[in-house]
């Protein structure tokens, strides 16, 4: 849809959050509103306006980031990326194995940390094939139902934002059909660009959430104008190549402008207080996650553009 349609939607005061207490309940209650929008970034932004807490805005942004990478993922439930193991999510740390078995494959391994896995319908599992390409193990990504035989989920502790649950995922010779393998290299096509795609979609959702905050708490129009400008920039970047250095340079600038904007929203919002403000104070640490990785990405991007 057009930018005009999106902005008018964001300014519609009738777009209020549902009475939901879990990510799945929020997902089901807002699915129709979000599904009306054609692109993942627009669905993430509109989902943010329909949230009354960071956890639900994040749920929509994270899920749409995955759908930006894998467009035909089902929309009836969130989905989860399963990459991180004991040694991290770098290709050399991936010990989960994808092995041939008859006409298909089996997956065996353990993922230490999978965001929203216990809410998900489909897991995107990053696994090593045993092949060597360019001196490193080749990775592939397999679709696996959370209900598939051999899949076990166990709660993993989270430091904050209690609505965003994480799970440890154990895979015991889980059967995978050949057509459940995503095309292309698992690292270059999915795992490597995911941080950028996630940043854009989660920030789009969080900015949309703050527009909703402005509605509900009567914040100044000047703040809404600035939030909308940041949303438009996010929307433009989401349509660009997520692996391009220029995208990362502009994204760094966007994130730098969002930080003081959030501070100004907080200064205006704090006067109203209430349960939503208390949840925001509890959960705002999510905004600082991955700061070191973003700084490294920024430096690499500037080196790549040779400026």
Backbone bond lengths (Angstrom), bond angles and torsions (degrees), N, CA, C in turn:
res aa  C-N    CA-C-N  psi(-1)  N-CA   C-N-CA  omega(-1)  CA-C   N-CA-C  phi
1 X - - - 1.447 - - 1.526 110.41 -
2 X 1.308 116.08 169.80 1.454 120.94 -175.39 1.523 111.31 -76.93
3 X 1.338 114.15 162.79 1.465 119.58 174.54 1.526 110.19 -61.87
4 X 1.328 116.74 -39.53 1.459 120.17 179.06 1.528 110.56 -57.65
5 X 1.339 116.94 -44.33 1.463 120.66 -179.75 1.522 111.01 -63.37
6 X 1.338 116.59 -40.22 1.461 119.68 -179.63 1.526 110.99 -65.78
7 X 1.323 116.74 -47.59 1.472 119.31 -178.25 1.520 110.39 -63.24
8 X 1.326 117.77 -41.11 1.460 119.84 177.80 1.536 111.33 -62.47
9 X 1.320 115.46 -36.86 1.468 119.49 176.30 1.525 110.64 -63.66
10 X 1.335 116.50 -44.69 1.457 120.36 -178.56 1.527 111.94 -65.32
11 X 1.325 116.90 -28.07 1.466 120.66 -179.58 1.527 112.78 -89.80
12 X 1.321 116.51 1.60 1.462 121.33 -179.23 1.528 109.39 -80.72
13 X 1.303 117.03 109.26 1.462 121.36 -176.69 1.529 112.88 -68.95
14 X 1.322 117.44 -12.98 1.466 119.14 178.81 1.527 112.13 -79.10
15 X 1.337 117.56 -9.47 1.462 121.05 179.83 1.527 108.22 -82.52
16 X 1.321 116.64 90.63 1.465 121.40 -173.64 1.524 110.17 -112.74
17 X 1.330 117.20 154.05 1.461 120.31 179.50 1.524 112.02 -66.77
18 X 1.333 117.37 148.02 1.460 120.11 175.74 1.531 110.33 -76.51
19 X 1.301 115.76 166.99 1.460 121.80 175.57 1.528 107.72 -84.30
20 X 1.327 116.44 86.57 1.465 121.63 -176.36 1.521 109.56 -130.68
21 X 1.334 116.29 148.26 1.465 120.67 -179.55 1.520 113.35 -122.24
22 X 1.332 118.10 -4.30 1.464 121.78 177.47 1.519 108.71 -131.70
23 X 1.347 117.88 154.72 1.470 119.92 178.33 1.529 112.94 -57.08
24 X 1.335 117.73 -39.42 1.461 119.15 -178.28 1.527 111.26 -68.58
25 X 1.339 116.91 -39.83 1.462 119.28 177.11 1.530 110.51 -63.78
26 X 1.339 116.29 -41.45 1.471 119.77 176.90 1.524 110.05 -63.30
27 X 1.341 117.16 -43.04 1.469 121.58 -179.64 1.527 110.61 -57.93
28 X 1.317 116.48 -49.41 1.460 120.25 -178.16 1.527 111.43 -64.06
29 X 1.326 116.56 -39.59 1.467 120.07 -175.87 1.525 112.88 -71.67
30 X 1.322 117.74 -26.14 1.468 120.99 -176.56 1.524 113.34 -107.15
31 X 1.326 117.18 1.06 1.467 120.28 -173.70 1.523 112.00 -57.53
32 X 1.318 117.65 -44.16 1.460 120.13 -178.42 1.515 112.71 -62.92
33 X 1.328 117.20 -42.27 1.464 120.69 179.25 1.521 110.72 -63.16
34 X 1.323 116.52 -44.48 1.466 120.23 -176.31 1.520 111.44 -72.62
35 X 1.317 117.28 -37.13 1.465 121.14 -176.54 1.523 112.76 -65.98
36 X 1.327 117.59 -17.07 1.468 120.22 179.27 1.523 112.27 -69.25
37 X 1.341 117.77 -11.81 1.461 122.21 -176.21 1.518 109.57 -104.33
38 X 1.334 116.48 137.99 1.464 121.25 -167.99 1.523 113.64 -79.34
39 X 1.324 118.79 -29.81 1.461 120.19 -172.83 1.524 111.05 -107.83
40 X 1.324 116.68 149.77 1.463 119.44 178.77 1.524 113.44 -56.98
41 X 1.338 118.03 -38.87 1.462 118.84 -176.96 1.528 110.15 -67.53
42 X 1.329 118.60 -39.79 1.464 119.76 178.08 1.520 111.04 -66.28
43 X 1.338 116.96 -38.71 1.463 119.31 177.54 1.525 110.73 -64.63
44 X 1.337 116.84 -37.08 1.465 120.19 177.89 1.531 110.85 -65.00
45 X 1.320 116.87 -45.00 1.468 121.57 -177.90 1.534 110.15 -64.04
46 X 1.336 116.78 -48.07 1.465 120.28 179.85 1.526 110.35 -64.44
47 X 1.332 116.91 -37.44 1.454 119.67 175.99 1.515 111.84 -60.08
48 X 1.331 116.56 -36.70 1.454 119.90 178.28 1.514 112.38 -61.90
49 X 1.333 117.10 -42.81 1.460 120.39 178.82 1.529 110.50 -63.46
50 X 1.327 116.47 -28.92 1.470 121.57 -178.92 1.525 112.60 -87.04
51 X 1.326 117.95 11.09 1.466 121.87 -179.06 1.519 110.17 -108.64
52 X 1.328 115.84 152.06 1.461 119.81 175.16 1.519 111.70 -117.78
53 X 1.351 115.49 17.62 1.464 120.50 177.67 1.522 109.07 -164.46
54 X 1.336 115.01 158.15 1.465 120.63 -178.08 1.522 111.06 -58.30
55 X 1.317 117.75 -40.86 1.459 120.46 -174.84 1.508 113.13 -58.48
56 X 1.337 117.63 -40.05 1.452 119.69 -179.26 1.532 110.87 -75.05
57 X 1.340 117.65 -38.27 1.461 119.93 175.98 1.526 110.01 -61.10
58 X 1.342 116.18 -43.76 1.467 119.71 178.10 1.520 110.80 -60.59
59 X 1.331 117.36 -42.84 1.466 120.31 -179.44 1.519 111.09 -54.69
60 X 1.337 116.61 -47.03 1.451 119.91 179.41 1.511 112.91 -66.05
61 X 1.348 116.97 -42.36 1.456 120.34 -179.65 1.516 112.74 -65.55
62 X 1.321 116.14 -44.62 1.471 121.38 179.42 1.529 110.84 -62.29
63 X 1.328 116.45 -47.44 1.464 119.74 -178.84 1.523 111.76 -63.28
64 X 1.328 117.38 -38.77 1.462 119.45 179.39 1.525 111.94 -72.90
65 X 1.324 117.68 -27.96 1.468 119.49 173.51 1.523 110.36 -61.63
66 X 1.325 116.63 -41.62 1.468 119.44 177.63 1.532 110.96 -66.09
67 X 1.318 116.76 -38.12 1.470 119.33 179.31 1.529 111.31 -71.53
68 X 1.335 117.61 -23.97 1.467 119.64 173.70 1.522 110.27 -67.00
69 X 1.327 117.23 -35.14 1.462 121.90 178.55 1.523 112.21 -82.38
70 X 1.339 116.06 -34.17 1.471 121.28 -177.57 1.532 106.88 -130.54
71 X 1.334 117.56 84.83 1.469 121.03 -169.58 1.517 115.53 -59.87
72 X 1.344 118.71 -27.09 1.463 118.84 -175.91 1.521 113.65 -93.08
73 X 1.333 117.72 16.39 1.454 119.39 173.46 1.528 109.65 -61.67
74 X 1.318 118.21 143.22 1.467 119.71 178.91 1.518 111.23 -64.84
75 X 1.334 115.25 149.16 1.467 120.90 -177.33 1.519 113.02 -104.91
76 X 1.345 117.39 0.90 1.460 118.67 -175.75 1.522 113.15 -76.03
77 X 1.339 116.95 -9.24 1.463 122.03 177.07 1.521 107.73 -156.15
78 X 1.335 118.03 159.65 1.465 118.49 171.87 1.524 109.87 -62.15
79 X 1.306 116.59 162.18 1.454 122.49 174.80 1.522 108.32 -125.11
80 X 1.328 117.58 165.69 1.464 120.15 -172.90 1.520 111.12 -135.83
81 X 1.329 115.63 139.57 1.459 122.43 173.63 1.526 108.38 -91.21
82 X 1.309 116.95 127.43 1.460 122.47 -179.54 1.522 108.14 -113.47
83 X 1.328 116.64 98.21 1.457 121.26 -178.25 1.521 111.92 -125.51
84 X 1.327 118.50 -47.49 1.458 122.79 -168.83 1.522 112.23 -66.71
85 X 1.344 115.28 129.40 1.461 122.01 176.08 1.529 108.84 -120.62
86 X 1.303 117.78 -168.46 1.466 121.34 -176.59 1.523 111.90 -55.63
87 X 1.333 116.99 -38.26 1.457 120.89 -177.86 1.510 114.28 -93.58
88 X 1.344 117.99 4.64 1.452 121.17 179.77 1.517 111.94 113.11
89 X 1.346 115.73 -157.73 1.466 120.60 -176.81 1.528 112.22 -118.87
90 X 1.344 117.42 8.46 1.464 120.04 176.33 1.526 108.89 -69.61
91 X 1.342 118.40 150.09 1.470 119.82 -179.15 1.526 114.46 -49.99
92 X 1.323 117.37 -38.03 1.468 118.17 -178.58 1.531 112.31 -71.47
93 X 1.340 117.21 -14.93 1.466 120.38 -180.00 1.525 112.50 -90.01
94 X 1.323 117.93 -11.56 1.464 121.39 -175.62 1.528 109.57 -78.59
95 X 1.331 115.06 113.38 1.459 121.41 178.73 1.524 112.65 -106.30
96 X 1.322 117.79 -13.93 1.462 120.75 177.03 1.529 108.63 -59.84
97 X 1.349 116.44 133.33 1.466 121.12 -172.15 1.535 111.07 -110.00
98 X 1.309 114.10 137.90 1.459 122.15 171.46 1.524 106.56 -111.02
99 X 1.328 116.70 113.98 1.466 120.81 -173.13 1.520 110.83 -124.83
100 X 1.341 117.21 143.04 1.465 120.38 177.90 1.527 110.95 -61.23
101 X 1.327 115.31 143.36 1.467 121.32 177.24 1.524 107.83 -154.98
102 X 1.326 117.15 102.87 1.457 121.03 -177.95 1.511 111.15 63.20
103 X 1.333 116.03 -127.65 1.460 120.69 179.74 1.521 112.48 -85.22
104 X 1.333 116.81 -2.06 1.451 119.67 -177.46 1.520 112.28 -135.39
105 X 1.312 116.06 -136.42 1.465 122.08 -175.25 1.525 109.29 -147.11
106 X 1.331 115.10 168.43 1.454 120.73 169.06 1.525 109.33 -127.49
107 X 1.336 115.12 149.99 1.470 122.57 177.01 1.527 108.40 -113.02
108 X 1.332 114.77 131.03 1.460 119.84 176.89 1.525 108.58 -137.77
109 X 1.323 116.30 129.34 1.462 119.33 178.52 1.511 111.34 160.68
110 X 1.341 115.20 -171.16 1.464 120.03 -179.32 1.523 109.38 -142.61
111 X 1.308 115.93 130.75 1.460 122.77 176.66 1.526 107.96 -104.38
112 X 1.311 115.82 124.39 1.462 120.85 -173.61 1.520 112.69 -73.31
113 X 1.319 116.93 -29.81 1.464 120.41 -167.24 1.521 108.78 -151.51
114 X 1.334 117.45 109.82 1.457 121.02 179.50 1.527 108.42 -131.05
115 X 1.312 116.08 111.00 1.458 122.09 -176.42 1.524 111.36 -66.32
116 X 1.344 116.11 129.32 1.461 124.74 176.99 1.529 113.79 63.10
117 X 1.328 117.49 17.05 1.468 119.12 -177.19 1.518 112.08 -61.06
118 X 1.346 117.22 -34.95 1.464 118.29 -178.53 1.528 112.92 -76.69
119 X 1.339 117.08 -8.75 1.459 121.48 174.73 1.531 111.11 -99.70
120 X 1.323 116.58 -8.56 1.460 121.38 -166.90 1.524 112.60 -83.90
121 X 1.317 114.52 155.17 1.449 120.93 169.32 1.520 111.06 -94.57
122 X 1.348 116.23 -36.16 1.455 122.04 -177.83 1.526 109.93 -127.48
123 X 1.326 116.25 137.18 1.457 122.68 173.33 1.518 108.59 -104.03
124 X 1.331 116.76 135.87 1.459 122.00 171.84 1.516 106.48 -102.74
125 X 1.322 116.40 104.60 1.457 122.16 -171.01 1.524 110.24 -100.36
126 X 1.326 115.64 123.29 1.464 121.62 177.04 1.523 107.94 -88.45
127 X 1.333 116.09 126.29 1.465 120.50 -175.50 1.517 110.39 -140.93
128 X 1.330 114.87 154.65 1.468 121.93 176.78 1.526 109.46 -90.25
129 X 1.320 116.25 139.70 1.463 120.99 -177.95 1.522 113.04 -93.67
130 X 1.322 116.91 -14.22 1.460 120.08 -173.98 1.517 112.76 92.06
131 X 1.334 116.97 -11.66 1.461 121.14 177.32 1.527 110.26 -80.15
132 X 1.295 116.39 152.26 1.463 122.41 177.38 1.523 108.51 -114.37
133 X 1.338 115.89 124.80 1.462 121.08 176.36 1.515 108.24 -130.29
134 X 1.324 116.59 121.54 1.465 119.72 179.79 1.515 112.98 62.52
135 X 1.317 116.67 30.91 1.462 120.45 177.59 1.515 114.79 82.95
136 X 1.337 118.44 6.85 1.465 119.85 179.36 1.526 109.45 -135.82
137 X 1.324 114.60 158.34 1.456 120.01 179.10 1.522 110.67 -64.89
138 X 1.314 115.22 138.25 1.462 118.70 176.67 1.521 109.38 -82.57
139 X 1.322 115.79 136.98 1.445 121.74 177.54 1.526 109.94 -109.31
140 X 1.326 115.07 146.74 1.457 121.64 171.23 1.523 108.48 -129.22
141 X 1.328 115.89 160.70 1.457 121.07 177.19 1.519 108.04 -116.97
142 X 1.338 115.66 128.48 1.462 121.98 -179.17 1.521 110.48 -115.19
143 X 1.329 116.10 140.08 1.466 121.42 172.47 1.533 108.05 -83.28
144 X 1.306 115.64 132.45 1.460 120.60 179.16 1.528 108.25 -139.01
145 X 1.315 116.86 132.43 1.461 119.95 174.55 1.530 109.69 -71.97
146 X 1.322 115.98 142.66 1.463 119.07 176.67 1.526 111.48 -65.24
147 X 1.332 116.73 -16.23 1.465 120.85 -179.77 1.527 112.93 -98.45
148 X 1.335 117.53 4.67 1.461 120.53 -177.53 1.528 111.02 -67.59
149 X 1.334 118.10 143.15 1.463 120.70 175.59 1.529 110.63 -56.87
150 X 1.328 115.77 134.76 1.456 120.74 179.85 1.513 113.91 96.36
151 X 1.342 117.83 -8.08 1.462 121.72 177.85 1.532 109.05 -95.33
152 X 1.332 116.12 124.32 1.463 121.33 177.92 1.516 108.95 -127.15
153 X 1.325 116.52 131.86 1.464 122.40 178.84 1.522 109.10 -113.38
154 X 1.339 115.79 136.66 1.463 121.67 175.67 1.515 108.10 -133.02
155 X 1.339 118.91 140.73 1.470 120.64 -177.90 1.523 111.80 -59.38
156 X 1.333 115.88 140.82 1.467 122.97 173.45 1.522 107.35 -119.07
157 X 1.315 117.17 135.81 1.459 121.81 -174.06 1.523 110.94 -65.83
158 X 1.345 115.22 146.48 1.461 122.00 175.63 1.519 108.82 -122.09
159 X 1.330 116.33 146.08 1.460 120.62 -176.15 1.522 112.31 -77.59
160 X 1.326 117.17 -29.54 1.464 120.75 -178.61 1.520 108.99 -159.48
161 X 1.307 117.29 -177.94 1.459 124.19 -176.68 1.545 109.58 51.64
162 X 1.332 117.04 74.14 1.460 119.98 -173.84 1.518 114.54 -60.42
163 X 1.345 117.77 -24.85 1.467 118.98 178.73 1.533 112.24 -68.36
164 X 1.336 117.61 -24.51 1.469 120.48 179.24 1.518 107.99 -90.14
165 X 1.314 115.36 94.41 1.469 119.28 -177.65 1.528 109.96 -88.77
166 X 1.313 114.14 153.88 1.461 121.84 179.03 1.528 108.46 -125.14
167 X 1.304 115.76 159.43 1.458 119.11 -178.35 1.519 110.76 -140.46
168 X 1.311 114.73 150.09 1.460 121.67 167.01 1.519 106.39 -90.18
169 X 1.325 115.82 131.28 1.465 120.76 -174.56 1.525 108.94 -114.92
170 X 1.322 116.07 120.71 1.462 121.59 175.43 1.518 108.88 -105.72
171 X 1.324 115.92 132.53 1.460 122.74 -177.91 1.533 107.87 -120.67
172 X 1.322 116.13 115.70 1.463 121.33 -176.48 1.522 109.49 -116.24
173 X 1.334 115.00 91.62 1.465 121.78 -179.83 1.538 110.69 49.84
174 X 1.301 114.88 53.17 1.465 121.04 179.23 1.529 109.14 -75.97
175 X 1.309 116.60 126.77 1.468 120.82 -178.77 1.526 110.73 -71.26
176 X 1.334 115.09 134.90 1.463 122.24 179.58 1.525 108.40 -131.39
177 X 1.324 117.33 124.71 1.459 120.51 175.19 1.528 109.96 -75.98
178 X 1.312 115.81 156.25 1.467 119.89 -179.68 1.520 111.39 -59.40
179 X 1.336 117.25 -36.68 1.466 118.65 -178.16 1.533 112.76 -80.42
180 X 1.339 117.17 0.62 1.459 120.42 172.51 1.527 112.34 -93.17
181 X 1.329 117.09 1.15 1.463 120.98 173.34 1.530 108.45 -87.89
182 X 1.323 116.53 129.64 1.459 119.51 177.73 1.523 109.68 -72.43
183 X 1.321 117.87 145.24 1.467 120.21 -179.33 1.516 111.73 -69.58
184 X 1.323 116.48 150.18 1.457 121.36 174.64 1.511 113.96 87.58
185 X 1.318 114.63 174.51 1.457 121.82 -178.80 1.530 110.56 -71.10
186 X 1.316 116.12 134.05 1.458 120.57 -175.94 1.507 114.17 -66.23
187 X 1.323 116.72 -30.61 1.458 119.51 -179.53 1.524 111.29 -83.36
188 X 1.316 117.63 -56.57 1.466 121.09 -173.68 1.529 112.59 -66.15
189 X 1.323 117.31 -35.24 1.461 119.69 -173.73 1.527 113.59 -92.00
190 X 1.337 116.98 -24.67 1.467 118.89 -174.37 1.530 113.09 -126.22
191 X 1.324 117.16 -58.86 1.461 119.43 -171.62 1.527 112.33 -68.08
192 X 1.314 118.04 -44.50 1.462 120.85 -178.20 1.523 112.69 -64.50
193 X 1.336 119.58 -47.24 1.472 118.19 -179.11 1.522 113.96 -77.42
194 X 1.333 118.48 -10.22 1.460 118.88 -172.75 1.521 112.37 -62.32
195 X 1.319 119.14 -37.73 1.468 120.00 -178.62 1.529 110.68 -57.91
196 X 1.335 116.94 -43.53 1.463 120.42 179.77 1.519 111.15 -68.38
197 X 1.327 116.78 -46.23 1.461 120.85 -179.75 1.528 110.15 -62.55
198 X 1.321 117.10 -40.52 1.464 120.68 177.96 1.531 110.89 -64.97
199 X 1.320 117.37 -44.39 1.465 120.21 178.42 1.527 111.17 -55.21
200 X 1.317 116.54 -46.10 1.464 120.15 -177.36 1.526 111.74 -65.93
201 X 1.317 117.32 -46.05 1.456 119.78 -175.51 1.530 112.01 -74.49
202 X 1.321 117.50 -37.28 1.464 119.19 177.50 1.524 110.40 -69.22
203 X 1.337 117.70 -40.80 1.469 118.93 177.28 1.525 111.10 -67.16
204 X 1.334 117.51 -36.48 1.458 118.93 174.82 1.522 111.11 -59.45
205 X 1.342 116.10 -42.66 1.464 120.61 179.09 1.526 111.19 -66.43
206 X 1.329 117.35 -42.04 1.463 120.43 -179.19 1.535 111.38 -67.21
207 X 1.324 116.89 -38.10 1.464 119.51 176.14 1.526 110.62 -65.92
208 X 1.336 116.74 -40.51 1.454 119.67 174.45 1.520 111.26 -61.08
209 X 1.332 116.18 -41.11 1.462 120.01 177.49 1.527 111.28 -58.08
210 X 1.335 116.92 -42.47 1.461 120.05 -178.82 1.528 112.21 -68.99
211 X 1.328 117.68 -28.78 1.467 119.19 171.49 1.530 109.45 -63.30
212 X 1.338 116.22 -42.25 1.462 119.60 176.03 1.516 111.80 -61.79
213 X 1.339 116.86 -38.89 1.467 121.21 175.88 1.526 109.91 -59.03
214 X 1.322 116.06 -43.75 1.470 120.28 179.45 1.526 110.98 -59.72
215 X 1.350 117.09 -40.50 1.461 120.37 176.34 1.532 110.99 -60.36
216 X 1.337 114.11 -52.48 1.465 119.36 -169.93 1.520 113.30 -71.27
217 X 1.337 116.91 -24.57 1.465 119.80 -173.76 1.532 112.96 -118.51
218 X 1.320 116.38 10.80 1.459 119.96 173.03 1.513 114.28 63.75
219 X 1.336 117.45 42.30 1.463 120.35 -179.72 1.530 110.10 -76.69
220 X 1.330 117.34 159.06 1.471 120.75 -175.43 1.531 113.28 -61.55
221 X 1.338 114.95 148.80 1.462 120.04 177.98 1.516 112.24 -59.71
222 X 1.334 117.19 -33.59 1.467 120.84 -178.65 1.524 110.75 -58.08
223 X 1.322 116.90 -36.30 1.462 119.82 177.58 1.521 110.77 -70.14
224 X 1.330 116.84 -39.12 1.468 120.00 177.76 1.524 110.41 -62.78
225 X 1.319 117.57 -40.50 1.467 121.10 177.59 1.525 111.20 -59.01
226 X 1.318 116.31 -45.08 1.465 120.03 -179.55 1.536 111.68 -67.70
227 X 1.319 116.14 -37.98 1.467 119.94 176.72 1.525 110.33 -63.45
228 X 1.324 116.86 -42.81 1.467 119.92 179.24 1.524 111.56 -64.16
229 X 1.329 116.96 -38.95 1.475 119.83 177.84 1.522 110.84 -62.67
230 X 1.324 116.92 -41.26 1.465 120.09 178.09 1.527 110.90 -67.25
231 X 1.332 117.08 -36.39 1.460 120.86 177.64 1.525 110.79 -63.91
232 X 1.325 117.39 -42.83 1.466 120.50 179.65 1.526 110.44 -62.26
233 X 1.331 117.66 -42.24 1.465 120.61 177.69 1.523 110.76 -61.97
234 X 1.321 116.26 -43.13 1.467 120.61 178.55 1.520 110.90 -61.11
235 X 1.319 115.63 -42.50 1.471 121.02 -179.66 1.530 110.85 -62.64
236 X 1.330 116.91 -42.29 1.466 120.67 179.04 1.528 110.41 -64.06
237 X 1.326 116.75 -46.21 1.464 120.44 -178.63 1.527 111.80 -63.11
238 X 1.328 117.02 -35.67 1.463 120.27 -178.55 1.525 112.19 -63.68
239 X 1.323 117.40 -21.61 1.465 121.45 179.06 1.525 112.44 -87.44
240 X 1.330 117.40 -6.56 1.464 121.45 -177.52 1.530 110.87 -93.56
241 X 1.331 115.49 173.78 1.458 121.93 179.63 1.529 108.93 -67.99
242 X 1.316 116.85 116.19 1.464 120.86 -176.70 1.519 113.01 -69.71
243 X 1.332 117.49 -10.56 1.472 120.25 179.01 1.522 112.57 -100.43
244 X 1.326 118.28 -3.83 1.458 121.68 -176.91 1.525 111.02 -76.69
245 X 1.335 115.81 138.54 1.463 120.41 178.61 1.523 111.15 -60.87
246 X 1.317 117.42 -36.86 1.468 119.99 -179.28 1.529 111.45 -64.58
247 X 1.328 116.99 -36.12 1.462 120.17 175.49 1.515 110.24 -60.19
248 X 1.335 116.76 -41.96 1.464 120.69 -178.29 1.525 111.96 -70.44
249 X 1.324 117.36 -33.47 1.468 119.79 176.77 1.529 110.10 -63.41
250 X 1.336 116.51 -47.78 1.466 119.96 -179.39 1.531 110.39 -67.81
251 X 1.324 117.69 -38.03 1.457 120.73 178.04 1.527 110.96 -61.17
252 X 1.317 117.13 -39.74 1.466 119.89 176.93 1.524 110.59 -60.38
253 X 1.330 116.49 -41.80 1.462 119.74 177.45 1.515 112.27 -65.43
254 X 1.340 116.70 -39.43 1.461 120.58 178.06 1.527 110.43 -61.32
255 X 1.330 117.06 -48.18 1.467 120.43 -178.89 1.527 111.08 -62.92
256 X 1.342 116.53 -34.23 1.467 119.97 178.30 1.523 111.89 -66.78
257 X 1.332 117.31 -32.04 1.469 119.56 178.47 1.521 111.99 -80.75
258 X 1.332 116.83 -26.88 1.460 120.36 -179.10 1.525 111.29 -68.86
259 X 1.338 117.42 -35.34 1.469 120.34 -176.34 1.535 112.50 -58.15
260 X 1.335 119.94 -54.14 1.468 118.16 177.93 1.523 112.92 -67.87
261 X 1.323 117.68 -29.52 1.455 120.89 177.19 1.528 110.57 -62.10
262 X 1.332 115.81 -45.05 1.466 119.85 177.21 1.527 110.37 -60.86
263 X 1.333 116.55 -40.63 1.452 119.87 177.71 1.522 112.37 -60.34
264 X 1.320 117.17 -39.92 1.465 120.80 179.23 1.532 111.07 -69.74
265 X 1.335 116.56 -37.26 1.463 119.62 175.27 1.528 109.82 -62.61
266 X 1.317 116.78 -44.00 1.463 120.26 179.74 1.530 111.76 -61.63
267 X 1.333 116.06 -41.43 1.465 119.71 -179.32 1.526 111.01 -60.70
268 X 1.330 117.27 -39.39 1.464 120.85 179.11 1.526 111.66 -76.49
269 X 1.313 116.55 -36.54 1.468 122.65 -174.98 1.530 111.80 -73.38
270 X 1.329 116.95 -33.51 1.468 121.07 -172.64 1.527 112.07 -59.00
271 X 1.330 117.30 -24.67 1.467 119.93 -178.20 1.522 112.34 -68.36
272 X 1.341 117.31 -23.78 1.465 119.67 -177.20 1.517 112.41 -89.70
273 X 1.348 117.44 -27.94 1.458 120.98 178.89 1.524 111.94 61.23
274 X 1.334 116.42 -149.50 1.454 120.96 177.34 1.509 113.61 95.76
275 X 1.342 115.79 175.97 1.465 121.69 -175.99 1.525 112.52 -62.35
276 X 1.336 116.51 -41.14 1.465 118.92 -178.14 1.520 110.51 -65.27
277 X 1.302 118.34 -40.11 1.461 121.76 176.68 1.526 110.65 -62.08
278 X 1.314 117.51 -40.64 1.459 120.62 178.81 1.524 111.42 -64.88
279 X 1.336 116.70 -39.78 1.469 119.31 176.07 1.525 110.75 -63.34
280 X 1.345 116.30 -41.10 1.465 119.87 178.58 1.527 110.47 -59.93
281 X 1.312 117.56 -45.75 1.463 120.78 179.32 1.525 111.29 -61.70
282 X 1.300 115.81 -38.49 1.469 120.36 178.35 1.527 112.06 -64.72
283 X 1.340 117.01 -37.43 1.464 121.44 -167.47 1.518 115.22 -105.53
284 X 1.323 118.61 -6.53 1.464 120.13 -170.69 1.526 113.19 -64.56
285 X 1.329 117.90 -14.87 1.462 120.15 175.72 1.521 113.41 -58.64
286 X 1.332 117.04 -20.64 1.465 120.32 176.93 1.524 111.46 -58.14
287 X 1.329 117.31 -29.18 1.462 121.16 -178.10 1.523 111.91 -66.90
288 X 1.329 117.56 -22.36 1.467 120.78 -177.87 1.527 113.12 -95.16
289 X 1.329 117.68 -4.27 1.465 120.38 -178.82 1.528 109.93 -64.31
290 X 1.330 116.16 141.83 1.470 123.86 175.15 1.520 113.15 68.69
291 X 1.335 117.96 23.09 1.463 120.05 178.98 1.513 113.19 -61.06
292 X 1.325 116.84 -38.87 1.470 119.98 -179.80 1.523 111.02 -65.91
293 X 1.338 116.67 -42.23 1.468 120.19 179.41 1.527 110.78 -64.79
294 X 1.322 116.58 -37.83 1.468 119.36 178.59 1.525 111.14 -66.44
295 X 1.320 117.07 -38.93 1.461 120.30 178.85 1.523 110.64 -64.08
296 X 1.332 116.92 -41.18 1.463 120.58 178.21 1.528 110.82 -65.78
297 X 1.325 116.90 -39.45 1.467 120.91 178.20 1.526 110.30 -63.09
298 X 1.318 116.44 -41.71 1.460 121.24 179.30 1.522 110.91 -61.25
299 X 1.324 117.84 -46.77 1.469 121.00 -179.18 1.519 110.67 -64.16
300 X 1.321 117.52 -41.37 1.457 121.14 178.34 1.530 111.47 -63.06
301 X 1.336 115.72 -38.24 1.470 119.50 -179.55 1.524 110.70 -66.38
302 X 1.330 117.60 -44.03 1.452 118.93 179.01 1.525 111.56 -65.09
303 X 1.319 117.27 -35.80 1.470 119.71 176.51 1.524 110.66 -64.18
304 X 1.334 115.87 -38.14 1.457 119.60 -177.25 1.537 112.68 -69.56
305 X 1.342 116.72 -32.20 1.468 118.20 178.76 1.522 111.51 -85.68
306 X 1.359 116.49 -4.54 1.459 122.57 173.43 1.535 111.15 56.37
307 X 1.333 115.10 55.94 1.458 119.58 179.81 1.527 109.87 -124.27
